[in-house]
Amino acid sequence: MNNNSTYITTDTLAYLASGPGGIGQNFASRTGVAGATLTGNSRRPFTTELISLTCTGQPGSLDVYVLETINLSAGMMVKGQGIAPGAVIAPGGVSNDSNIITLSDPNVGSVCGLLTFQSEPDASTYVAPIALGSGVYIDAYTTIFTFAVPAATIPFRLGSTVRVQGATLNLSFNKNYNGPGVVDCTLTQVTVKSIQQGFNATTSSGGTMTQSVMQRYSGGTIPNQISWTNTDVAARSLISGSNDKVILNALIAAQVTVLAAAATDLQITYSLNRSVANNADVTTNDTYRFTFQESLIYRVYNYSGATQLAPGTTVLPETEINFGSFLDTPQPGYYAYSLQINFRVTNSTGDAEVTSVVLGNRSMTAQVLKT
């Protein structure tokens, strides 16, 4: 070798493989500043997005001035101080040149501050029990349930992990199961799927169907199976070396609304969870299945004693959770990291449902560090 030869050490290779600045390859992130409401789904979409913009307008006028019109479109629902209930953006009501939007209904007061714009109604994490007429077996994974009385509006979103109680012969949806959940829903019937086999090859009758993210009282002990509610705060990482590490940062702000039928002790756990892909070698396939593996770091809030929830509706104060610079060292594989929430009743006489979860600022970054 002459004096101009270049020697590449193992440390140099690791540095180069770790990506820009030696920070990490497979860098993944998610940032949200607009509000969103949780759907309670077991699969996407996990939230319905809200656009918040500072606006001004005069009482009685159909026009509102906005700072920008990006992502606004006709038919979007508009809410905020001075806006008429049920107002939407009128057809042709978005002027990109003047930053003026025209509404379907005149302002009921002065508009000066934040308005929210959304293309679909706020998501509710709870649907009260709906009486069922019959259930028809389709295959080992699928059942179609017919409502006893047609619904006024479509009750379940696609991806909802509904629960069936009291139906004869078909017990597979009476317990915890893995989605995809609702794959079709009309005013008269709903089609529900599971990734697990075991349905009865026959029809069922009676019973009720509901959607709930609340985990019931379990005798004062931690349940064997935690029921996690998904958020849209997530990132994925590929670990190829046995010494690879993942640096994680996560933030979420949430405001929870609870409807209690009795005095209820409530526990809310925010957790940064890791799941592993079953077919980790196929990194170009976005439909592989992830299996929960571990809660890496979590924070628990208990509402009991002086803060016990009284019967009725309670809007809990917004909570902001920041998990900063957490280091994870999993085995080689493909992983999904996500911020998830568990809602659990912790007293035997408690009876409550989480009806709404509104998210504020939220973010996550996952960086692979090769050592």
FENFEN-V730634 format. One line per field, one symbol per residue. ss: DSSP state (@ for helix, = for strand, . for the rest). psi: psi as a letter, one per 20 degrees, with the letter a starting at -180 (. if undefined). A space follows every 10 residues. Layout:
BEGIN
ss = ???
psi = ???
END
This chain:
BEGIN
ss = .........@ @@@@@@@..@ @@..====== ==...===.. ......===. =======... ..====.... ......===. .......=== =====....= ===....... ========.. ......==== =========. .======... .......... ..===..... .........= =====...== ====...... ..===..=== =..==..... ........== =========. ....====== ========== ==.=.===== =======... .........= ========== ===.@@@.=. .====...== ========.. ..======== =====..... ========== =========. .
psi = prijqpporg hgghghhiap jjgqrkpqrp pphqrqpqhj qirqpirpqp ppqpqqqqpi qiqppqhqjp jqrqipqpqr pipqpjqrpq pjjoohgikp qprhqqpiap onbpqqpqiq qpqpjppqpp pqgrpppgai ipqpppqhpp qhqohpqpip nrpppjqqho ihjirprpai cpippaiirp ppqqiqrjqp marrqaarpr pqjpprpkkj rpqhopoppq rjoqrqqpoi qijqqppppq qppqppppop irpppppppp poqpqqphmi imiiojjrpp ppgqogqrpp ppnrchjqpq pappoqqppp pooplppqmr rpapqppqpr pppppjqhjq oqqohqopqc pqrqqpppop .
END
